[in-house]
Amino acid sequence: MDEILQKFLSFEEIREGNSFSSIPPSLAGIIIYLKHKILKEKFLILVSSEEEAEKIKCAIEIFSGKNSVNYIPPLPLNPYEFLPLPMGTKLNIIKCLYFFQNNKSPFLIIHSSFLPFPFPKIKSIELKLNDEIKYEELIENLNDCFYTRVPQVQETGEYSVRGSIIDFFSPLYDKPIRIEILIDKISSIRFFDEESQKSIEEIKSAEILPLDFNLKKFIYEKKDFIEKKITGLGGKKLLSSPHFCSIFSLFSLEKEKRKGNFFVAYYGLKYVLKKWEEEFEKLKEGEIEAKETGFLELPADDFFFQKNEKEFYPDFRLEPLSFIEEKTFSLNLRGIGIISQNMKTFKDEYLQLIKDNFKIYLFFSHPSQEKILKRFLEENNLIFPKFFQGDLKENIAIEDLKIALLSSSKILGEPPAKYKIQISKNFSYIDESYNKGERVVHNDYGIGIYEGLASIDGGEFAKIKYADGDLYLPVEKLYYLSPYPKIENPPPLDFLGSRTFYKKKKKIQKTLKSTILELLNLYAARKISKGISHISDGFLLKKVEDTFPYEETEDQMKVWEEVKADMEDPSPMDRLVSGDVGFGKTEIAIRASVLAVESGYQVAMLCPTTLLAFQHFRTFKERLANTPIVIEWVSRFLSKSKQKEIISRTKSGEIDILIGTHRLLSKDVEFFKLGLLIIDEEQRFGVIHKEKLRTFKKNVDTLTLTATPIPRTFNMAMLGLKSISLIGTPPVGRFPVDTSIVPFNPKFIRDAINYEIGRGGQVFFVHNRIETLPQISSLLENLIPNFRFVITHGKMPEKELENNMLKFIKGEVEGLLTTTIIENGID
């Protein structure tokens, strides 16, 4: 490798020049490395393309080694989008700045899109063996650096505390660190394995690298300054956030001078400055948009940097194209006519280079490439070049120096990717819900309380408390545990020395076996029993078909014919109708119900929620308003006396169609002559619930409606136990669902809601964090004062929740601000 460098250094223009034209990126990387070798200083390298950055980085690393070059790519979002920077992106920037600022890495490549952003000073907290530090002080430092306390450290940015031992996982290391403090002094520092939790290597020092650009305490110290600079509802929300996880993650709290003790090299000066200018303009546009909404006012000029060539004056300028300027050097490069994976072109070019007295150096990034090329050269009786390991991305031939640097990737194509195989032992402690004091279930011993880890004779164990003592389970066998569901009145702890849990398991296994046999017998009986042969040429059915206000789709008609044929057949129907929301499944159910009623039978429709049952009741009533069919529903919205009356009329045969939730499964609900069972969204019910109603009449026809069939039902359809029909086409004239994934933007939200209200529509606003629903409500009230909406979530009193949902269903309000609770029952 030194031979190559000496050849370059023998060329005065390379040794003395500061400005070069017509330089490919890989050659630029080599020249920058040579300048660093001569000047013994750090280099900040500014580029305008990610591809150029990769080529320069790889070229420098060939000579200076891996991890000597760091790269900050363009940011994936604009800070005015009010979204937190992805943790991986943030940590990369923090590490890049830390290594460069603290002289741990001599080269930093920055994409020009990052240039409007400040370079905050990143300082780590160093811990050395025998350092004096209080236990509480170390925990405070970890909190100040935004580390998260967990029961067991598994991921970067976590820490845990067990007695005098503190574990943490710094982004600087591949393995987490274990610190032991005795009498306010660090007595040991070790790496440990995050899976086995066993210590693996003793070390003399470790560093805590912050997970954000500013320490938590520094942010609080600057709170007055922030409040003066940032206003609006979003500003208040940001200031009240415990982690300041949005805009402040992207920059220093105050603009500071960024030029330091390093040289600046531009690759493509005008392109870099242009990108810098464009990125700052985007920030200004973001500032204006945010200010228009009143959501956030944050002056871009106060926090970001406009294009300023003087700030980063080019100590070295390398240009990809030719340009004429005083004291600019241009190397006499030779074109290399090698076509990737075409060995004939390689052989021809190789022979020509030898003929022209070039010294050839061949770089390979994977050992397999070296073997292939050596074998090819040997088979073709060609002189061997000098081989070097290194990921050179381009072929370079310099006439002035008579040297050629050839890339194996450009000759053979890219090498095979290196895959890192993660071996998972499926330990339960990976689950974040595993906390001390919570109940767990051991496969053999039953319910106990997890009390954390304990060290015994060098081994590490999970301590589980039982009614009659403690169990110490080796961490390698944590897969024996599973979390116990969090309920208000949990069962008592099991006894280690008792067979009670074993008996419980056996009893459950017996019950499951019994249930499975019942289901098998049921399906066998349905297969051999004679069912109901419904009459399909009745007057009422014809009238309902003719009065359908829309044009049926081809799929809808096909499915209806399949359902009708099943119901005419004397064998019991068991058909699954699957189709997207709004594709016409309910109309199939209505027609099937009319067919059953007109044949002299009753219909039961089972819905997963009260609200969905009400919606179906309303739809059936409207659709069959001009028929003599009697439709009712049962729910807790009705008084006890009304429910009793409906159940009585069902039993006597007065009610034709009864719609309800699993209230229909109660012992007091009896049908006079049940002929059709309709189950809507069957994935919301337990197996026993569905099969229980079916056992009332083994010959009852069953129609299941769903947009998302569960694997069990779908598997039954595939095995032939159920028939399946698909409605795959939307109704005529229906627009497809328009899904847009956009950053959080108050202006976008305001415009979208106003558009929907303006056309007489309604709006779901789904925000799946109950604790921050009031902030979103306040945002909507400020953004759109005339927007009438209600709030629903799972912790709301049941009556209030249902009343609010009914207001939305009946159109009394225009919007529903809710959590994902709506997936349990809104049409």
C-alpha positions in Angstrom: 0.0 0.0 0.0 2.9 2.4 0.8 4.2 1.8 -2.7 1.0 3.3 -4.2 1.1 6.3 -1.8 4.8 7.0 -2.7 3.9 7.0 -6.4 1.2 9.6 -5.7 3.4 11.7 -3.5 6.1 11.7 -6.1 3.8 13.8 -8.3 4.3 17.5 -7.3 0.8 18.6 -8.4 -0.8 16.1 -6.0 1.6 17.0 -3.2 1.3 20.8 -3.5 -2.0 21.4 -5.1 -5.2 22.6 -3.4 -7.5 22.6 -6.4 -8.1 19.7 -8.8 -10.5 19.3 -11.8 -11.8 16.2 -13.6 -11.4 14.0 -10.5 -13.6 10.9 -10.0 -14.8 10.4 -6.4 -12.5 7.5 -5.6 -9.4 9.4 -6.7 -10.7 12.4 -4.7 -10.8 10.1 -1.6 -7.1 9.1 -2.2 -6.0 12.7 -2.7 -7.8 13.8 0.6 -6.1 10.9 2.5 -2.7 12.0 1.1 -3.3 15.6 2.2 -4.2 14.3 5.7 -1.0 12.2 5.8 1.0 15.3 4.9 -0.7 17.9 7.1 -1.6 15.6 10.1 -5.0 17.3 10.4 -8.7 16.3 10.3 -10.7 16.7 7.2 -14.4 17.8 6.8 -15.5 16.6 3.3 -18.6 18.2 1.8 -20.4 16.4 -1.0 -23.7 16.7 -2.9 -24.5 13.1 -3.7 -24.8 9.9 -1.6 -23.1 7.9 -4.3 -20.1 10.2 -4.3 -19.9 10.1 -0.5 -19.8 6.2 -0.6 -17.0 6.2 -3.2 -14.9 8.7 -1.4 -15.5 6.9 2.0 -14.5 3.5 0.6 -11.3 4.9 -1.1 -10.1 6.6 2.1 -10.8 3.5 4.2 -8.6 1.4 1.9 -5.6 3.4 3.2 -6.7 4.6 6.7 -8.7 1.6 7.9 -12.3 0.9 8.7 -14.1 3.3 11.1 -11.7 6.1 10.2 -14.4 7.8 8.0 -17.9 8.7 9.2 -20.7 10.0 7.0 -23.8 12.1 7.8 -26.4 11.6 5.0 -29.4 13.9 4.2 -32.0 14.0 7.0 -35.2 12.0 6.2 -37.5 14.8 7.3 -37.9 18.5 7.7 -37.9 19.6 11.4 -41.1 21.7 10.8 -42.9 18.4 10.1 -42.9 18.1 13.9 -41.8 14.5 13.9 -39.0 13.0 16.0 -35.9 12.0 14.1 -35.6 8.2 13.8 -33.3 6.9 16.5 -30.9 5.2 14.1 -30.5 8.5 12.1 -30.0 10.5 15.3 -27.5 8.1 16.8 -25.5 8.1 13.5 -25.2 11.9 13.6 -24.3 11.9 17.3 -21.6 9.3 16.8 -20.2 11.0 13.6 -19.9 14.4 15.4 -18.5 12.8 18.6 -15.8 10.8 16.8 -14.8 13.9 14.7 -14.9 16.5 17.4 -13.0 14.3 19.9 -10.2 13.3 17.5 -11.3 9.6 17.4 -11.9 9.8 13.6 -9.9 12.0 11.2 -12.5 12.2 8.4 -16.1 13.3 8.4 -18.1 13.4 5.2 -21.3 15.5 5.3 -24.0 15.6 2.6 -24.7 19.2 1.7 -28.4 18.8 2.7 -27.2 18.7 6.3 -25.3 22.0 6.1 -28.1 24.3 7.3 -28.1 22.4 10.6 -25.7 23.2 13.5 -23.0 20.8 14.7 -23.7 20.5 18.5 -20.8 19.7 20.7 -21.1 16.0 21.7 -19.4 15.0 25.0 -19.4 11.6 26.5 -19.2 10.7 30.2 -16.1 8.6 30.8 -16.1 6.0 33.6 -12.7 4.5 34.7 -11.9 1.7 37.0 -11.5 2.9 40.6 -13.1 6.3 39.8 -15.0 7.7 42.7 -18.7 8.1 41.8 -21.9 7.8 43.8 -24.4 5.2 42.8 -27.1 7.8 42.5 -24.8 10.1 40.4 -24.3 7.4 37.8 -28.1 6.8 37.5 -28.6 10.6 37.2 -26.0 10.8 34.4 -27.8 8.0 32.5 -31.1 9.7 32.8 -29.6 13.0 31.8 -28.3 11.3 28.6 -31.8 10.1 27.8 -31.2 6.4 28.6 -34.3 4.4 29.5 -34.5 2.3 32.6 -35.7 -1.3 32.0 -35.7 -4.6 34.0 -33.0 -6.1 31.8 -30.8 -4.4 29.2 -31.3 -5.7 25.7 -31.1 -2.7 23.3 -28.9 0.4 22.8 -30.0 3.2 25.1 -31.2 1.1 28.0 -30.0 0.8 31.5 -31.0 -1.4 34.5 -30.2 -1.4 38.2 -29.7 -4.4 40.4 -28.2 -3.7 43.8 -24.7 -2.3 43.4 -24.7 -3.3 39.7 -25.7 -0.9 36.9 -25.9 -2.2 33.3 -26.2 0.2 30.3 -25.9 -0.1 26.5 -23.9 2.7 25.0 -24.1 3.3 21.2 -20.3 3.3 21.2 -20.1 -0.5 21.8 -21.4 -3.7 20.3 -22.0 -5.2 23.8 -23.6 -3.6 26.9 -21.5 -2.6 29.9 -21.8 -3.8 33.5 -20.5 -1.4 36.2 -20.2 -2.4 39.9 -20.0 0.3 42.5 -18.7 -0.5 46.0 -18.4 2.3 48.6 -18.8 5.1 46.0 -16.0 3.6 43.8 -16.1 1.7 40.5 -14.8 -1.7 41.5 -15.3 -3.4 38.1 -16.3 -2.6 34.4 -17.2 -5.5 32.2 -18.8 -6.2 28.8 -21.7 -8.7 29.1 -23.8 -10.7 26.7 -27.3 -9.2 26.3 -28.9 -12.6 25.7 -27.4 -14.8 28.4 -26.8 -11.8 30.7 -23.3 -13.3 31.5 -20.2 -11.1 31.9 -17.7 -11.8 29.0 -14.7 -9.4 29.3 -13.2 -7.1 31.9 -12.2 -3.6 30.7 -10.6 -0.5 32.3 -12.9 2.2 31.1 -16.2 2.9 29.4 -18.1 5.9 28.0 -21.7 6.9 28.2 -22.6 8.6 24.9 -25.7 10.8 25.0 -28.7 9.7 23.0 -29.6 13.3 22.1 -27.8 16.4 20.9 -28.3 18.2 24.2 -28.2 16.8 27.8 -31.6 16.9 29.5 -30.4 19.3 32.2 -29.0 21.7 29.6 -32.4 21.8 27.9 -34.1 22.7 31.1 -31.5 25.4 31.8 -32.3 27.0 28.5 -36.0 26.7 28.8 -36.5 30.5 29.1 -34.5 31.0 25.9 -36.6 28.4 24.1 -39.9 29.9 25.3 -38.9 33.3 23.8 -38.0 31.8 20.5 -40.8 29.3 20.0 -44.5 30.0 20.2 -47.8 28.4 19.1 -49.7 25.3 20.3 -47.0 23.1 18.9 -44.3 25.0 20.7 -46.2 24.6 24.0 -46.6 20.9 23.3 -42.9 20.6 22.6 -41.9 22.5 25.8 -44.2 20.2 27.9 -42.7 17.0 26.4 -40.5 15.2 28.9 -38.1 14.1 26.2 -38.2 17.1 23.8 -38.4 14.4 21.1 -39.2 16.5 18.1 -37.6 19.6 16.7 -34.9 20.0 19.4 -33.5 16.7 18.4 -32.2 18.3 15.2 -30.1 21.2 16.4 -28.3 23.0 19.1 -30.3 25.4 21.3 -28.1 28.3 20.2 -26.3 28.7 16.9 -22.5 28.4 17.5 -19.5 28.7 15.3 -19.1 25.4 13.4 -15.6 25.8 11.9 -13.0 24.2 14.0 -9.4 22.8 13.8 -9.9 20.9 10.6 -9.5 21.4 6.8 -12.5 21.6 4.6 -12.5 19.8 1.2 -15.4 20.3 -1.3 -16.2 17.7 -3.9 -18.2 19.7 -6.5 -18.2 23.2 -4.9 -21.1 24.7 -6.8 -23.3 21.6 -6.4 -22.7 21.6 -2.7 -23.5 25.3 -2.3 -26.6 24.9 -4.4 -28.0 22.0 -2.3 -27.2 23.9 0.9 -29.2 26.9 -0.4 -32.1 24.6 -1.5 -32.3 22.9 1.9 -32.4 26.2 3.7 -35.2 27.4 1.4 -37.2 24.2 2.4 -36.7 25.1 6.1 -38.1 28.7 5.3 -41.1 27.2 3.6 -41.7 24.9 6.5 -41.5 27.9 8.9 -44.1 29.8 6.8 -46.5 26.8 6.6 -46.2 26.1 10.3 -46.8 29.8 11.1 -49.9 29.9 8.9 -51.6 27.2 11.0 -50.8 29.0 14.2 -49.5 25.7 15.4 -45.8 26.6 15.6 -43.7 29.7 15.2 -40.0 28.9 15.1 -37.7 31.4 13.2 -35.5 29.4 10.8 -32.9 32.3 10.8 -32.4 31.9 14.5 -31.7 28.2 14.5 -30.4 27.2 11.1 -27.5 28.4 8.8 -28.0 30.0 5.4 -25.5 29.2 2.6 -22.2 30.9 3.5 -19.1 29.9 1.6 -16.9 31.9 3.9 -18.0 29.8 7.0 -16.6 26.7 5.4 -14.0 28.2 3.1 -12.6 25.5 0.8 -9.1 24.6 1.8 -9.2 22.0 -0.9 -11.4 21.9 -3.9 -11.9 18.7 -6.0 -14.2 18.9 -9.0 -15.8 16.0 -10.9 -15.8 18.1 -14.1 -13.2 20.2 -15.9 -13.0 23.8 -14.9 -10.3 26.5 -15.5 -9.0 28.5 -12.6 -5.6 29.7 -11.5 -3.6 27.0 -9.7 -6.0 24.3 -10.6 -4.4 21.0 -11.5 -5.8 18.3 -13.8 -4.4 14.8 -13.8 -4.1 13.0 -17.1 -6.5 10.1 -16.6 -7.0 7.2 -18.9 -10.4 5.7 -19.6 -10.8 2.0 -18.6 -12.9 0.1 -21.0 -13.9 -2.8 -18.8 -17.5 -3.9 -18.9 -18.7 -5.4 -15.6 -18.9 -9.3 -15.7 -17.5 -9.3 -19.3 -14.1 -11.0 -18.9 -13.1 -10.5 -22.5 -13.1 -6.7 -22.0 -11.1 -7.2 -18.8 -8.5 -9.3 -20.5 -8.1 -6.9 -23.5 -7.8 -3.9 -21.2 -5.4 -5.7 -18.9 -3.1 -6.6 -21.8 -3.2 -3.1 -23.1 -2.2 -1.6 -19.7 0.7 -4.0 -19.5 1.8 -3.2 -23.0 1.7 0.6 -22.1 4.0 -0.1 -19.1 1.3 0.5 -16.4 1.9 -0.8 -12.9 -1.4 -2.6 -12.0 -2.8 -2.8 -8.5 -6.0 -4.9 -8.1 -8.3 -4.3 -5.1 -10.8 -6.9 -4.0 -13.5 -6.5 -1.3 -14.3 -10.2 -0.8 -11.8 -13.1 -0.8 -13.9 -15.0 -3.4 -13.1 -12.1 -5.9 -9.4 -12.6 -5.4 -9.6 -16.3 -6.0 -11.7 -15.9 -9.2 -9.4 -13.2 -10.7 -6.2 -15.2 -9.8 -7.6 -18.3 -11.5 -8.6 -16.3 -14.6 -5.2 -14.7 -14.9 -3.5 -18.0 -14.4 -5.7 -19.7 -17.0 -4.9 -16.9 -19.5 -1.2 -16.8 -18.8 -1.4 -13.2 -17.6 1.1 -11.6 -15.3 -0.2 -11.3 -11.7 -0.7 -7.7 -10.5 -0.4 -6.7 -6.8 -3.5 -7.7 -4.9 -4.8 -5.6 -2.0 -7.9 -6.0 0.1 -10.1 -2.9 -0.2 -13.5 -1.8 -1.5 -12.4 0.4 -4.4 -15.6 1.5 -6.2 -14.0 2.7 -9.5 -11.2 1.8 -11.9 -8.5 4.5 -12.0 -5.6 4.8 -14.5 -3.3 7.8 -14.3 -1.1 8.4 -17.4 1.3 10.7 -15.6 2.2 8.1 -13.0 1.7 5.0 -15.1 -0.4 3.3 -12.4 -3.7 1.6 -12.7 -6.0 0.8 -9.7 -8.5 -1.7 -10.7 -11.7 -2.6 -8.8 -12.8 -6.3 -8.6 -16.4 -5.1 -8.2 -16.1 -3.3 -11.5 -14.7 -6.4 -13.2 -16.9 -9.1 -11.6 -19.8 -7.2 -10.1 -20.6 -6.6 -6.5 -19.5 -9.4 -4.0 -22.0 -11.4 -2.1 -23.6 -9.5 0.8 -22.4 -10.3 4.3 -25.4 -11.3 6.4 -25.2 -11.2 10.2 -27.4 -14.0 11.5 -29.1 -13.2 14.7 -29.7 -16.2 16.9 -32.7 -15.7 19.1 -33.3 -17.9 22.1 -36.8 -16.5 22.4 -36.3 -15.4 26.0 -39.4 -13.9 27.6 -37.4 -11.0 29.0 -37.4 -9.5 25.5 -41.0 -8.6 26.2 -41.1 -5.1 27.6 -44.1 -6.0 29.8 -41.8 -8.1 32.0 -41.4 -6.1 35.2 -40.6 -6.8 38.8 -43.6 -7.5 40.9 -45.8 -8.8 38.0 -47.2 -12.3 37.8 -45.7 -14.8 35.4 -46.6 -18.4 34.6 -44.0 -21.2 34.6 -44.8 -24.2 32.4 -44.4 -26.7 35.2 -44.9 -24.7 38.5 -47.7 -22.3 37.6 -48.3 -18.7 38.7 -45.6 -16.8 40.6 -44.3 -13.3 40.9 -41.2 -12.2 38.9 -38.7 -10.5 41.3 -35.8 -9.8 38.9 -32.4 -11.4 38.5 -30.1 -12.7 41.1 -26.4 -13.8 40.9 -25.5 -17.1 42.6 -22.0 -18.6 42.3 -21.2 -16.7 39.1 -24.4 -17.8 37.5 -27.5 -15.5 36.8 -31.0 -16.6 37.7 -34.5 -15.2 37.5 -36.1 -15.2 40.9 -39.8 -16.3 41.0 -41.8 -16.0 44.2 -44.4 -18.7 44.9 -46.8 -19.2 47.8 -44.4 -21.5 49.7 -41.0 -20.3 48.6 -38.8 -19.0 45.8 -37.8 -20.6 42.5 -34.4 -19.6 40.9 -34.6 -20.2 37.2 -31.4 -20.0 35.1 -31.6 -17.2 32.5 -30.9 -19.7 29.8 -34.3 -21.3 30.6 -36.5 -18.1 30.7 -38.5 -19.5 27.8 -40.3 -21.6 30.4 -42.0 -18.3 31.6 -44.8 -16.4 30.0 -46.4 -13.2 31.3 -49.7 -13.5 33.1 -52.5 -11.1 31.8 -53.0 -8.0 33.9 -56.4 -8.2 35.5 -58.0 -6.5 38.5 -58.3 -9.5 40.8 -55.5 -11.9 39.9 -55.6 -15.5 41.2 -53.5 -16.6 44.2 -49.9 -17.8 43.7 -49.3 -21.5 43.2 -47.4 -23.7 45.5 -44.0 -25.2 44.4 -44.6 -28.4 46.4 -48.2 -28.9 45.2 -49.7 -30.7 42.2 -52.5 -28.1 42.0 -51.1 -26.4 38.8 -50.6 -29.8 37.2 -54.2 -30.7 37.8 -55.4 -27.3 36.4 -53.4 -28.0 33.2 -54.9 -31.5 32.9 -58.4 -30.2 33.4 -58.0 -27.5 30.7 -56.5 -30.0 28.3 -59.5 -32.3 29.0 -61.9 -29.4 28.3 -60.1 -28.4 25.1 -60.2 -32.0 23.9 -63.9 -32.2 24.8 -64.6 -28.9 22.9 -62.7 -30.2 19.8 -64.6 -33.5 19.8 -67.9 -31.6 20.1 -66.9 -29.5 17.1 -65.9 -32.5 15.1 -69.2 -34.3 16.0 -71.1 -31.1 15.0 -69.5 -30.8 11.6 -69.9 -34.6 11.0 -73.6 -34.4 12.0 -74.2 -31.4 9.7 -72.6 -33.2 6.8 -74.9 -36.2 7.1 -78.1 -34.5 8.4 -80.8 -33.2 6.2 -81.1 -29.4 6.3 -83.6 -26.9 5.2 -84.6 -26.5 1.5 -85.6 -22.8 1.2 -87.9 -21.6 -1.5 -86.3 -19.0 -3.7 -89.1 -17.9 -6.1 -91.2 -16.0 -3.5 -92.8 -12.6 -4.1 -91.0 -10.9 -1.3 -87.5 -11.9 -2.4 -88.2 -10.7 -6.0 -89.5 -7.4 -4.6 -86.3 -6.9 -2.5 -84.1 -7.8 -5.4 -85.9 -5.4 -7.7 -85.8 -2.5 -5.2 -82.0 -2.6 -4.6 -81.1 1.1 -5.3 -77.7 0.3 -6.8 -76.3 -1.7 -9.7 -75.1 -5.1 -8.5 -71.5 -5.9 -9.4 -70.7 -9.2 -11.2 -69.0 -10.6 -8.0 -72.1 -9.6 -5.9 -74.4 -11.4 -8.3 -72.2 -14.5 -8.4 -72.0 -14.7 -4.6 -75.8 -14.2 -4.2 -76.4 -17.1 -6.6 -74.0 -19.3 -4.6 -75.7 -18.4 -1.3 -79.2 -18.9 -2.9 -78.2 -22.3 -4.3 -76.8 -23.4 -0.9 -80.1 -22.4 0.8 -82.2 -24.2 -1.8 -80.1 -27.4 -1.2 -81.3 -29.6 1.6 -77.8 -29.9 3.1 -77.0 -27.4 5.8 -75.2 -24.3 4.4 -71.9 -23.2 5.9 -70.6 -20.4 3.7 -68.1 -17.7 4.3 -68.6 -14.4 2.3 -65.4 -12.3 2.3 -65.1 -8.8 0.8 -63.8 -5.4 1.6 -65.9 -2.8 3.5 -68.6 -1.4 1.3 -68.5 -4.2 -1.3 -72.0 -5.4 -0.6 -71.8 -8.2 2.0 -74.8 -6.7 4.0 -77.0 -6.8 0.9 -76.2 -10.5 0.6 -77.2 -11.0 4.2 -80.5 -9.1 3.7 -81.5 -11.2 0.7 -80.6 -14.4 2.5 -82.7 -13.3 5.4 -85.7 -12.6 3.2 -85.3 -16.0 1.6 -85.3 -17.7 5.0 -88.3 -15.7 6.3 -90.3 -16.3 3.2 -89.7 -20.0 3.5 -91.2 -19.9 7.0 -88.0 -19.7 9.2 -86.5 -17.1 11.6 -83.1 -15.4 11.2 -80.5 -14.7 13.9 -77.8 -12.2 13.2 -74.8 -12.2 15.6 -72.7 -9.0 15.8 -69.5 -8.4 17.8 -70.5 -5.1 19.3 -73.7 -3.3 20.4 -73.0 -0.4 18.0 -72.5 -2.7 15.0 -75.7 -4.5 15.9 -77.6 -1.2 16.0 -76.2 -0.2 12.6 -77.3 -3.6 11.1 -80.7 -3.2 12.7 -81.1 0.3 11.2 -79.9 -0.9 7.8 -82.3 -4.0 7.8 -85.2 -1.8 8.9 -84.6 0.8 6.1 -84.1 -1.8 3.4 -87.1 -4.0 4.4 -89.4 -1.1 5.4 -92.1 -1.9 2.8 -92.3 -5.6 3.7 -94.3 -7.3 6.4 -91.0 -8.8 7.9 -90.7 -8.1 11.6 -87.1 -7.1 12.7 -85.9 -6.4 16.2 -82.7 -6.2 18.1 -81.6 -6.9 21.7 -78.9 -4.9 23.5 -78.2 -3.1 26.8 -79.6 0.1 25.2 -83.0 -1.4 25.7 -84.8 -1.7 29.0 -85.0 -5.1 30.8 -88.8 -5.2 30.1 -88.3 -4.4 26.4 -85.6 -7.1 26.1 -87.9 -9.6 27.9 -90.8 -8.7 25.5 -88.6 -9.2 22.4 -87.2 -12.6 23.7 -90.8 -13.7 24.3 -92.0 -12.7 20.8 -88.9 -14.5 19.3 -89.8 -17.6 21.1 -93.4 -17.5 19.9 -92.4 -16.8 16.3 -93.7 -13.2 16.0 -90.2 -11.8 15.2 -88.7 -12.9 11.9 -85.2 -11.4 12.2 -83.4 -10.9 15.5 -80.1 -8.9 15.6 -77.8 -8.7 18.6 -74.5 -9.4 20.2 -73.6 -12.5 22.2 -76.7 -11.6 24.2 -78.3 -14.0 21.6 -76.3 -16.8 23.2 -78.0 -16.4 26.6 -80.0 -19.4 27.9 -83.3 -17.3 27.9 -83.1 -16.7 24.2 -85.1 -19.3 22.3 -86.2 -19.4 18.7 -89.5 -20.8 17.4 -88.1 -22.0 14.1 -84.5 -20.9 13.4 -83.5 -21.4 9.8 -80.5 -19.0 9.2 -77.7 -17.9 11.4 -75.7 -14.8 10.1 -72.3 -14.1 11.9 -70.8 -10.7 11.1 -67.0 -10.2 11.6 -66.5 -13.7 13.0 -63.0 -13.0 14.1 -64.4 -11.0 17.0 -66.0 -14.0 18.6 -64.6 -17.0 20.4 -65.0 -20.5 18.9 -67.3 -21.7 21.6 -69.6 -18.6 21.2 -70.2 -19.2 17.5 -70.6 -23.0 17.8 -73.0 -22.7 20.7 -75.7 -21.0 18.7 -75.1 -23.4 15.9 -75.8 -26.4 18.2 -79.4 -25.1 18.8 -80.2 -26.6 15.4 -77.7 -28.9 13.7 -79.4 -28.3 10.4 -79.5 -24.5 10.5 -77.9 -22.6 7.5 -75.0 -20.5 8.5 -73.7 -17.4 6.6 -70.5 -15.8 7.9 -69.5 -12.2 6.7 -66.0 -10.8 7.1 -63.5 -8.5 5.6 -60.6 -10.3 7.2 -61.2 -14.1 7.6 -59.2 -15.5 10.5 -56.7 -18.4 9.7 -58.9 -21.0 11.4 -62.0 -20.1 9.3 -60.0 -19.7 6.1 -58.3 -23.1 6.7 -61.7 -24.7 7.2 -62.8 -23.2 3.9 -59.7 -24.6 2.2 -60.4 -28.0 3.7 -63.9 -28.0 2.4 -65.6 -27.7 5.9 -66.9 -24.3 4.8 -67.7 -22.9 1.4 -66.1 -19.6 0.5 -67.3 -16.7 -1.7 -65.3 -13.6 -2.5 -66.6 -10.2 -3.5 -63.5 -8.7 -5.0 -64.9 -5.7 -7.0 -66.2 -2.5 -5.6 -69.7 -1.1 -6.4 -70.1 0.7 -9.7 -69.1 4.4 -9.3 -67.3 3.9 -6.0 -64.0 5.6 -5.7 -61.0 3.6 -4.4 -59.8 4.4 -0.9 -57.1 7.1 -1.2 -54.4 6.5 1.4 -51.7 9.1 1.9 -48.8 8.7 4.4 -47.6 12.2 5.3 -45.6 13.8 8.1 -47.7 15.4 10.9 -48.8 18.7 9.4 -51.5 20.9 11.0 -52.2 22.7 7.8 -52.8 19.4 6.0 -55.1 18.2 8.7 -57.1 21.5 8.6 -57.5 21.4 4.9 -58.5 17.7 4.8 -61.1 18.1 7.5 -62.6 21.3 6.0 -62.9 19.5 2.6 -64.7 16.6 4.1 -67.1 18.8 6.2 -67.7 20.9 3.1 -69.0 17.9 1.1 -71.2 16.8 3.9 -69.0 13.9 5.1 -67.7 12.8 8.4 -64.2 12.3 9.8 -62.4 9.7 11.9 -59.3 11.1 13.7 -57.5 8.1 15.1 -54.8 8.9 17.8 -53.8 5.8 19.7 -52.6 7.5 22.9 -55.3 8.1 25.5 -53.2 10.4 27.6 -52.5 12.9 24.8 -56.1 12.9 23.3 -56.8 16.2 25.1 -53.9 17.9 23.3 -55.2 16.7 19.9 -58.7 17.8 20.9 -57.3 21.3 21.7 -55.3 21.3 18.4 -58.5 20.5 16.4 -60.5 23.2 18.3 -57.9 25.8 17.5 -57.4 24.8 13.9 -61.1 24.4 13.0 -63.4 26.2 15.4 -66.6 25.1 13.5 -65.7 21.4 13.6 -68.2 19.4 15.8 -66.6 16.2 17.2 -66.8 13.8 20.1 -64.1 11.8 21.8 -64.1 8.0 22.5 -61.5 5.7 24.1 -61.3 2.4 26.0 -61.1 3.9 29.5 -64.2 6.0 29.1 -67.4 5.0 31.0 -69.3 2.5 28.9 -72.5 4.5 28.6 -70.6 7.7 27.7 -68.6 5.8 25.1 -71.7 4.3 23.4 -73.6 7.6 23.5 -70.7 9.4 21.8 -70.4 6.7 19.1 -74.2 6.8 18.5 -74.0 10.6 18.1 -71.4 10.0 15.3 -73.4 7.2 13.7 -76.6 9.2 13.7 -74.8 12.2 12.1 -75.2 14.5 15.1 -71.5 15.4 15.0 -69.1 15.6 12.1 -66.0 14.0 13.7 -64.9 11.2 16.0 -61.6 11.7 17.8 -60.8 8.2 18.9 -58.3 5.4 19.6 -58.2 2.1 17.7 -61.2 1.1 19.8 -63.2 1.9 16.6 -62.0 -1.3 15.0 -64.3 -3.1 17.4 -67.5 -1.9 15.9 -68.1 1.1 13.6 -69.5 0.5 10.1 
